[in-house]
Amino acid sequence: MPLLARTVNTPLAIEIRRGAVAELSALLADQRISAGGDVAVVVGPGQGEKVAELVRPQLGSADLFVVTGGTLDAAQDLGAKLRQRPYDAVVGIGGGKTLDTTKWAATRYGLPMVSVATSLAHDGLASPTASLAHDGGQGSYGVHIPIAVVVDLDFVTRGPDRQTRSGIGDAISNLSACADWELAHRVRGEPVDGLAATLARTSAGALLHHTGTLNDDGFLATLAEALILGGLASSVCGSTRPVSGGCHEISHALDALHPGAGTHGEQVGLGAAFCTFLRGDETLFSQLTGCLRRHGLPLRPADLGLTDAQFVEAVAHAPRTRPDRYTILEHLDLPADAIAQRLADYLRALPE
């Protein structure tokens, strides 16, 4: 009887610990990515340059490129530089903007990319997408997942706590996204990839119930794992469905209507809590809001400096940001006055 299976692309190596960057050259050699350190090292502002100083002595044949990432133009400029000579791989070091810029450029020119994350703000460190700004707004581009992912907790703990809190919001929002996916399956027959959903949901659940804090290495490792597995869940199913539902639609709407209100993770965390309330899942609602409160993440529009009316406007606009996606927002299709009433109910339901 034939064995039926599928091949899943995953990084060759994942390192999450303190001091991981100091052994980067050994990782590249052990995994046969680059025996002699003939790589392009891409860094951004902030901690990326500090990390580059640490790895430069290890990688004597490396070229260093400094980018102000996050835009398609920056990614195209980096890609042109990567064509100047052959490299074994491209090593992106920094936060989400730097990593997304590096992922796009490496994919464009067929180079393996090593992701060295200095923050845990969102799941971009291992995802098959790159979010880049362009003249028309913000675009999401398909890219190859990194060939290796390194998270050095020394650098994570030196960064702003707000970035780490943002990562918490992004990771636990996967629970709401998967619930929206299952809703689409029940109502519209949309297929659910069980492996992708399991990766996204299980890793988020481990974080949701973890009792640690931002000062706890065990908690930070669990957060890093949840973000990485969320990215791999998207790779498994070929879309962002397991990590992006109504929660992300609300965040995209906030970005369009009230840019700068909060970080990505703050916005999707709030969006996940509100969407879970709309679905009537009291258990998950209690767990999500408890986790958000415990880690100091926004629970109310006012926590993001928004009025209730502005949040209602964003929720009403949210389905337009992803016309192909079916979530609780599309399912209920509430007019603005009904959204305002549900928001009032939501605010009353929040724990004191």
PATOR-723766 format. One line per field, with one value per residue (C-alpha): residue in three letters; x, y, z. Coordinates in steps of 0.02 Angstrom, whole numbers. Each point is the difference from the previous one (the first is absolute). Example, Ala and Ser with C-alpha at 12.3 -4.5 7.8 and 13.67 -1.06 7.14 Angstrom:
# residues 2
r: [ALA / SER]
px: [615 / 69]
py: [-225 / 172]
pz: [390 / -33]
# end
This chain:
# residues 352
r: [MET / PRO / LEU / LEU / ALA / ARG / THR / VAL / ASN / THR / PRO / LEU / ALA / ILE / GLU / ILE / ARG / ARG / GLY / ALA / VAL / ALA / GLU / LEU / SER / ALA / LEU / LEU / ALA / ASP / GLN / ARG / ILE / SER / ALA / GLY / GLY / ASP / VAL / ALA / VAL / VAL / VAL / GLY / PRO / GLY / GLN / GLY / GLU / LYS / VAL / ALA / GLU / LEU / VAL / ARG / PRO / GLN / LEU / GLY / SER / ALA / ASP / LEU / PHE / VAL / VAL / THR / GLY / GLY / THR / LEU / ASP / ALA / ALA / GLN / ASP / LEU / GLY / ALA / LYS / LEU / ARG / GLN / ARG / PRO / TYR / ASP / ALA / VAL / VAL / GLY / ILE / GLY / GLY / GLY / LYS / THR / LEU / ASP / THR / THR / LYS / TRP / ALA / ALA / THR / ARG / TYR / GLY / LEU / PRO / MET / VAL / SER / VAL / ALA / THR / SER / LEU / ALA / HIS / ASP / GLY / LEU / ALA / SER / PRO / THR / ALA / SER / LEU / ALA / HIS / ASP / GLY / GLY / GLN / GLY / SER / TYR / GLY / VAL / HIS / ILE / PRO / ILE / ALA / VAL / VAL / VAL / ASP / LEU / ASP / PHE / VAL / THR / ARG / GLY / PRO / ASP / ARG / GLN / THR / ARG / SER / GLY / ILE / GLY / ASP / ALA / ILE / SER / ASN / LEU / SER / ALA / CYS / ALA / ASP / TRP / GLU / LEU / ALA / HIS / ARG / VAL / ARG / GLY / GLU / PRO / VAL / ASP / GLY / LEU / ALA / ALA / THR / LEU / ALA / ARG / THR / SER / ALA / GLY / ALA / LEU / LEU / HIS / HIS / THR / GLY / THR / LEU / ASN / ASP / ASP / GLY / PHE / LEU / ALA / THR / LEU / ALA / GLU / ALA / LEU / ILE / LEU / GLY / GLY / LEU / ALA / SER / SER / VAL / CYS / GLY / SER / THR / ARG / PRO / VAL / SER / GLY / GLY / CYS / HIS / GLU / ILE / SER / HIS / ALA / LEU / ASP / ALA / LEU / HIS / PRO / GLY / ALA / GLY / THR / HIS / GLY / GLU / GLN / VAL / GLY / LEU / GLY / ALA / ALA / PHE / CYS / THR / PHE / LEU / ARG / GLY / ASP / GLU / THR / LEU / PHE / SER / GLN / LEU / THR / GLY / CYS / LEU / ARG / ARG / HIS / GLY / LEU / PRO / LEU / ARG / PRO / ALA / ASP / LEU / GLY / LEU / THR / ASP / ALA / GLN / PHE / VAL / GLU / ALA / VAL / ALA / HIS / ALA / PRO / ARG / THR / ARG / PRO / ASP / ARG / TYR / THR / ILE / LEU / GLU / HIS / LEU / ASP / LEU / PRO / ALA / ASP / ALA / ILE / ALA / GLN / ARG / LEU / ALA / ASP / TYR / LEU / ARG / ALA / LEU / PRO / GLU]
px: [0 / 77 / 50 / -81 / 87 / 48 / 163 / 1 / 132 / 79 / 162 / 152 / 34 / -89 / 102 / -87 / 114 / 121 / 166 / -64 / 70 / 176 / -4 / -79 / 149 / -4 / -186 / 32 / 139 / -88 / -155 / 106 / -70 / 171 / 162 / 109 / -117 / -17 / -167 / -86 / -45 / -145 / -32 / -121 / 1 / 10 / 59 / 38 / 164 / 50 / -32 / 100 / 150 / -15 / -9 / 126 / 153 / -81 / -42 / 159 / -60 / -167 / -60 / -102 / -150 / -95 / -181 / -142 / -126 / -186 / -24 / -3 / 128 / 121 / -25 / 32 / 157 / 64 / -36 / 105 / 147 / -17 / 30 / 175 / 82 / -50 / -49 / -35 / -145 / -70 / -6 / -132 / 27 / -126 / -185 / -147 / 32 / 180 / -47 / -143 / 113 / 133 / -125 / -66 / 172 / 66 / -153 / 10 / 177 / -15 / 110 / -31 / -37 / 45 / -115 / 85 / -136 / 44 / -181 / -158 / -127 / -92 / 8 / 98 / 162 / -47 / -152 / -13 / -57 / 84 / -98 / 73 / -62 / -13 / -77 / -172 / 5 / 54 / 23 / 21 / 119 / 29 / 179 / 98 / 6 / 171 / 121 / 42 / -74 / 103 / -73 / 127 / -91 / 141 / -50 / -186 / 10 / 101 / -136 / -158 / -128 / -135 / 69 / -7 / -176 / -47 / 63 / -112 / -151 / 46 / 30 / -158 / -107 / 30 / -135 / -128 / 63 / -20 / -175 / -43 / 72 / -110 / -150 / 38 / 8 / -170 / -88 / 84 / 87 / 172 / 129 / 100 / 178 / 7 / 190 / 10 / -141 / 82 / 167 / -80 / -123 / 110 / 146 / -116 / -86 / 167 / 35 / -177 / 15 / 181 / 16 / 169 / 41 / 108 / 146 / -15 / 109 / -121 / -144 / 102 / 50 / -183 / -44 / 137 / -60 / -179 / 51 / 110 / -134 / -128 / 111 / 24 / -189 / -19 / 135 / -87 / -168 / 65 / -92 / -14 / -168 / 56 / 71 / -109 / -188 / -117 / 131 / 120 / -137 / -34 / 185 / 14 / -149 / 79 / 160 / -101 / -114 / 103 / 182 / 114 / -135 / 95 / 126 / -56 / -9 / -95 / -131 / -23 / -8 / -143 / -79 / 12 / -85 / -142 / -24 / -2 / -135 / -100 / 12 / -69 / 144 / -3 / 142 / 123 / -56 / 43 / 168 / 49 / -49 / 86 / 162 / -8 / -32 / 138 / 130 / -60 / -75 / -148 / -175 / -99 / 6 / 48 / 157 / 56 / -51 / -156 / -179 / -133 / -68 / 170 / 11 / -176 / 50 / 150 / -103 / -126 / 141 / 96 / -81 / 55 / 183 / -10 / -148 / 48 / -5 / -153 / 2 / -124 / -4 / -62 / -114 / -94 / 12 / -50 / -42 / 92 / -136 / -5 / 191 / -11 / -124 / 107 / 152 / -95 / -45 / 182 / 64 / -124 / 57 / 183 / 67 / 27]
py: [0 / 167 / 124 / 167 / 152 / 177 / 94 / 149 / 135 / 46 / 86 / -112 / 70 / 99 / 71 / 88 / 37 / 124 / 14 / -76 / 141 / -28 / -174 / 52 / -52 / -174 / -15 / 51 / -128 / -141 / 17 / 13 / 172 / 81 / -84 / 155 / 139 / 65 / 82 / 168 / 69 / 123 / 108 / 137 / 140 / -35 / -167 / -69 / 96 / -62 / -178 / 29 / 52 / -166 / -109 / 93 / -83 / -170 / 35 / 69 / -18 / 85 / 163 / 116 / 96 / 127 / 28 / 106 / -135 / -20 / 64 / -81 / 127 / -51 / -183 / 31 / 101 / -140 / -127 / 98 / -2 / -186 / -26 / 74 / -166 / -178 / -35 / -162 / 82 / 164 / 29 / 126 / 72 / 112 / 28 / -35 / 136 / -54 / -184 / 29 / 105 / -136 / -140 / 88 / 37 / -175 / -80 / 114 / -58 / -181 / 9 / -94 / 119 / -18 / 98 / 70 / 83 / 132 / 26 / -103 / 128 / -112 / -163 / 71 / -78 / -167 / 34 / -25 / 180 / 170 / 157 / 147 / 177 / 67 / 148 / -79 / -42 / -158 / -162 / -181 / -99 / -186 / -50 / -156 / -42 / 23 / -146 / 29 / 105 / 66 / 91 / 60 / 39 / 115 / 122 / -24 / 49 / 156 / 63 / 95 / -100 / 70 / -98 / -162 / 37 / 28 / -174 / -72 / 84 / -64 / -178 / -24 / 78 / -164 / -77 / 123 / -20 / -190 / 21 / 111 / -132 / -134 / 116 / 19 / -189 / -24 / 138 / -1 / -168 / 79 / -138 / 6 / -64 / -99 / 3 / 188 / 31 / -114 / 90 / 171 / -46 / -111 / 121 / 146 / -102 / -38 / 187 / 42 / -110 / 36 / 83 / 81 / 183 / 100 / -28 / -189 / -89 / -146 / 116 / 89 / -166 / -53 / 166 / -23 / -177 / 60 / 134 / -120 / -135 / 129 / 42 / -183 / -27 / 126 / -89 / -168 / 56 / 126 / 150 / 104 / -79 / -83 / 162 / 136 / 18 / 139 / 54 / 46 / 78 / 120 / 38 / 34 / 116 / 93 / 19 / 74 / 114 / 40 / -39 / -11 / -38 / -152 / -132 / -145 / -117 / 123 / 24 / -184 / -46 / 121 / -58 / -181 / 38 / 93 / -132 / -138 / 96 / 14 / -188 / -27 / -109 / 43 / -116 / 62 / 180 / -17 / -79 / 126 / 153 / -71 / -25 / 172 / 81 / -100 / 62 / 179 / -5 / 107 / -63 / 156 / 122 / 135 / -100 / 39 / 182 / -33 / 49 / -134 / 81 / -15 / -183 / -31 / 85 / -116 / -156 / 53 / 30 / -159 / -123 / 110 / -29 / -186 / -26 / -183 / -45 / -58 / 36 / 40 / 179 / -56 / -130 / 125 / 144 / 125 / 181 / 136 / 25 / -187 / -4 / 144 / -98 / -156 / 104 / 68 / -178 / -53 / 139 / -48 / -182 / 41 / -50 / 142]
pz: [0 / -51 / 134 / -34 / 71 / -41 / 12 / 117 / -17 / 167 / 53 / 13 / 172 / 135 / 144 / 145 / 147 / 73 / -89 / -163 / -108 / 66 / -79 / -165 / -106 / 77 / -41 / -181 / -15 / 91 / -107 / -159 / -37 / -10 / 51 / -23 / 49 / -178 / 34 / -13 / 171 / -2 / 153 / 43 / 126 / 186 / 63 / -173 / -10 / 174 / -55 / -159 / 106 / 91 / -155 / -109 / 80 / -31 / -183 / -75 / -180 / 30 / -76 / 111 / -65 / 105 / -50 / 60 / -35 / -16 / -177 / -170 / -61 / 139 / -42 / -185 / 40 / 111 / -135 / -125 / 123 / 27 / -186 / 9 / 43 / 47 / 181 / 91 / 92 / 64 / 187 / 54 / 174 / 87 / 22 / -113 / -130 / -25 / -10 / -122 / -111 / 4 / -33 / -155 / -72 / 36 / -80 / -151 / -39 / 56 / 155 / 162 / 144 / 184 / 116 / 156 / 103 / 128 / 52 / 16 / -61 / -125 / -97 / -147 / 61 / -81 / -109 / -190 / -24 / 2 / 42 / -97 / -29 / -177 / -88 / 6 / 184 / 91 / -96 / 56 / -111 / -6 / 41 / 44 / 184 / 81 / -11 / 183 / 141 / 144 / 151 / 127 / 161 / 55 / -136 / 23 / 184 / -44 / -116 / 45 / 100 / -113 / -147 / 99 / 59 / -182 / -40 / 135 / -78 / -174 / 60 / 102 / -137 / -94 / 110 / -67 / -178 / 8 / 72 / -149 / -116 / 77 / -17 / -186 / -13 / 82 / -96 / -170 / -7 / -4 / 27 / 161 / -1 / 162 / 15 / -25 / 123 / 128 / -13 / 19 / 136 / 109 / 7 / 39 / 135 / 84 / 8 / 57 / 153 / 43 / 170 / -34 / -32 / -120 / 119 / -11 / -129 / -3 / -44 / -134 / -77 / -4 / -84 / -129 / -36 / -20 / -124 / -99 / -5 / -54 / -148 / -41 / 10 / -141 / -99 / 23 / -68 / -127 / 72 / 158 / 42 / 163 / 70 / -75 / 24 / 51 / 126 / -139 / -106 / 143 / 15 / -187 / 12 / 145 / -101 / -143 / 101 / 156 / -38 / 149 / 126 / 62 / -47 / -109 / 148 / 109 / -135 / -46 / 185 / 27 / -163 / 56 / 166 / -87 / -135 / 131 / 93 / -162 / -26 / 176 / 59 / 185 / 50 / -130 / 31 / 184 / -39 / -133 / 100 / 154 / -96 / -80 / 168 / 85 / -124 / -10 / -175 / -57 / 37 / -44 / -146 / 126 / 40 / -177 / 11 / -104 / 32 / -4 / -159 / -85 / 45 / -65 / -162 / -14 / 33 / -133 / -124 / 45 / -123 / -145 / 44 / -44 / -117 / -26 / 185 / 96 / 186 / 137 / -66 / -172 / 79 / 109 / -126 / 134 / -41 / 96 / 130 / 39 / 14 / 123 / 105 / -3 / 49 / 150 / 48 / -22 / 112 / 136 / -12 / 30 / 170 / 121]
# end
